[in-house]
Amino acid sequence: MTGREYPDRPWVGIGCIVFKEGRVLLVRRGKPPRMGHWSLPGGAQHVGERAEEAARRELREEAGIEVGPLSLAIVVDGITRDEDGRPRYHYTIIDFAAEWLHGDAAAADDVSDVAWVHPEDFGPFDLTPETHRAVAAAREALARTASDAR
């Protein structure tokens, strides 16, 4: 077991919902938890690292891309329970929203694949309800940011 498996406290996870020409960056997880499943890029925040720094680092490590300004989109709890109902993994995930700036997305680090997908084409990716909620919240956050800039 690792410190993340059957934790005595939630881990802080940082995610980033990246938009490029209406499409969202999805990654296929290459390690547990959720190995083989599609999700949003992100990972655990390091001690001494600011949340926004963690979001940018995870994007570089997992997909090799850079984004513009970050907007807070949503905070969700990712809890995976074992067959007895005990929390096997528990992440409190802070998701940011951003627009792609540059870099060709490619799988790296603990990701086995990447895809730019229009939200209406999410079906085959079997995303969690929380992921759908996060993408909708990210769209709203970017729209608010754009209107505030005007």
C-alpha positions as CSV (number, residue, x, y, z in Angstrom):
1,M,0.0,0.0,0.0
2,T,1.1,3.6,-0.6
3,G,0.3,6.7,1.4
4,R,-2.4,7.5,-1.1
5,E,-4.1,4.1,-0.8
6,Y,-6.4,3.9,2.3
7,P,-5.3,7.4,3.4
8,D,-5.9,8.9,6.8
9,R,-6.7,12.2,5.1
10,P,-7.7,13.4,1.6
11,W,-4.9,14.2,-0.8
12,V,-5.0,17.5,-2.7
13,G,-5.3,16.9,-6.4
14,I,-4.9,19.7,-8.9
15,G,-6.5,19.5,-12.4
16,C,-6.7,21.7,-15.4
17,I,-9.5,21.7,-18.0
18,V,-7.9,22.9,-21.1
19,F,-9.8,24.2,-24.1
20,K,-8.5,24.5,-27.7
21,E,-10.9,25.6,-30.4
22,G,-13.9,24.2,-28.5
23,R,-12.2,20.9,-27.7
24,V,-11.1,19.7,-24.3
25,L,-7.9,17.9,-23.5
26,L,-8.5,14.4,-22.1
27,V,-5.8,12.0,-20.8
28,R,-5.9,8.3,-20.3
29,R,-4.5,7.3,-16.9
30,G,-1.5,5.0,-17.0
31,K,-1.3,4.3,-13.3
32,P,-3.8,3.7,-10.4
33,P,-6.1,5.0,-9.4
34,R,-8.3,4.8,-12.5
35,M,-5.6,3.2,-14.7
36,G,-6.8,3.0,-18.3
37,H,-9.7,5.4,-17.7
38,W,-10.0,8.8,-19.5
39,S,-10.0,11.9,-17.3
40,L,-8.7,15.5,-17.1
41,P,-5.0,16.1,-16.7
42,G,-3.8,16.6,-13.2
43,G,-2.2,15.1,-10.1
44,A,-1.1,15.6,-6.6
45,Q,0.0,19.0,-5.4
46,H,3.6,19.0,-3.9
47,V,4.4,20.4,-0.5
48,G,5.4,24.1,-0.9
49,E,3.9,24.3,-4.4
50,R,1.1,26.8,-5.1
51,A,-2.0,25.4,-6.7
52,E,-1.6,27.2,-10.0
53,E,2.0,26.1,-10.2
54,A,0.9,22.5,-9.7
55,A,-1.7,22.8,-12.5
56,R,0.9,24.1,-14.9
57,R,3.5,21.5,-13.9
58,E,1.0,18.7,-14.3
59,L,0.1,19.9,-17.8
60,R,3.8,20.0,-18.8
61,E,4.5,16.6,-17.3
62,E,1.5,14.8,-18.6
63,A,0.9,16.4,-22.0
64,G,3.7,18.8,-22.7
65,I,1.5,21.9,-23.2
66,E,1.3,25.4,-21.9
67,V,-1.8,27.4,-21.1
68,G,-2.8,31.0,-20.6
69,P,-4.3,32.5,-17.4
70,L,-6.0,30.0,-15.1
71,S,-9.5,30.5,-13.7
72,L,-10.8,28.5,-10.7
73,A,-13.5,26.2,-12.2
74,I,-14.7,23.8,-9.5
75,V,-13.6,21.7,-6.4
76,V,-14.7,18.1,-6.4
77,D,-14.0,15.0,-4.2
78,G,-12.7,12.0,-6.0
79,I,-13.4,9.0,-3.7
80,T,-12.9,5.4,-4.8
81,R,-14.3,2.9,-2.4
82,D,-13.2,-0.8,-2.0
83,E,-15.7,-3.7,-1.9
84,D,-16.3,-3.1,1.8
85,G,-17.2,0.6,1.2
86,R,-14.0,2.0,2.8
87,P,-12.4,4.9,1.0
88,R,-9.4,3.3,-0.9
89,Y,-8.5,6.7,-2.5
90,H,-9.7,10.2,-1.6
91,Y,-8.6,13.3,-3.5
92,T,-10.0,16.7,-3.0
93,I,-9.5,18.1,-6.5
94,I,-9.1,21.7,-7.4
95,D,-9.8,22.1,-11.1
96,F,-8.7,25.2,-13.0
97,A,-9.9,26.2,-16.5
98,A,-7.6,27.6,-19.2
99,E,-7.1,28.1,-22.9
100,W,-4.3,26.2,-24.7
101,L,-1.3,28.4,-25.6
102,H,1.2,26.2,-27.3
103,G,2.7,22.7,-27.4
104,D,1.7,19.5,-29.2
105,A,-0.2,17.4,-26.6
106,A,1.5,14.0,-26.2
107,A,1.2,11.4,-23.5
108,A,4.0,11.5,-20.9
109,D,4.6,10.8,-17.2
110,D,1.7,8.7,-15.8
111,V,-0.5,9.2,-18.9
112,S,-0.8,6.6,-21.7
113,D,-2.8,8.6,-24.3
114,V,-4.2,12.1,-24.9
115,A,-7.1,13.4,-27.0
116,W,-8.6,16.7,-27.9
117,V,-12.4,16.1,-27.8
118,H,-15.5,18.2,-28.3
119,P,-17.7,17.8,-25.3
120,E,-20.6,16.5,-27.4
121,D,-18.3,13.6,-28.4
122,F,-17.4,12.6,-24.8
123,G,-19.6,9.4,-25.0
124,P,-17.0,6.8,-25.9
125,F,-14.6,8.1,-23.3
126,D,-16.8,7.0,-20.4
127,L,-16.1,10.0,-18.2
128,T,-17.3,10.3,-14.7
129,P,-20.3,12.5,-13.9
130,E,-17.9,14.7,-11.9
131,T,-15.8,15.2,-15.1
132,H,-18.8,16.3,-17.0
133,R,-19.7,18.7,-14.2
134,A,-16.1,20.0,-14.1
135,V,-16.0,20.7,-17.9
136,A,-19.3,22.6,-17.7
137,A,-18.0,24.6,-14.7
138,A,-14.8,25.4,-16.6
139,R,-16.7,26.7,-19.6
140,E,-18.6,29.0,-17.2
141,A,-15.4,30.1,-15.5
142,L,-13.8,31.1,-18.8
143,A,-16.9,32.9,-20.0
144,R,-17.0,34.9,-16.7
145,T,-13.3,35.7,-17.2
146,A,-13.8,36.8,-20.7
147,S,-16.8,39.1,-19.8
148,D,-14.8,40.6,-16.9
149,A,-12.0,41.5,-19.3
150,R,-14.4,43.5,-21.5
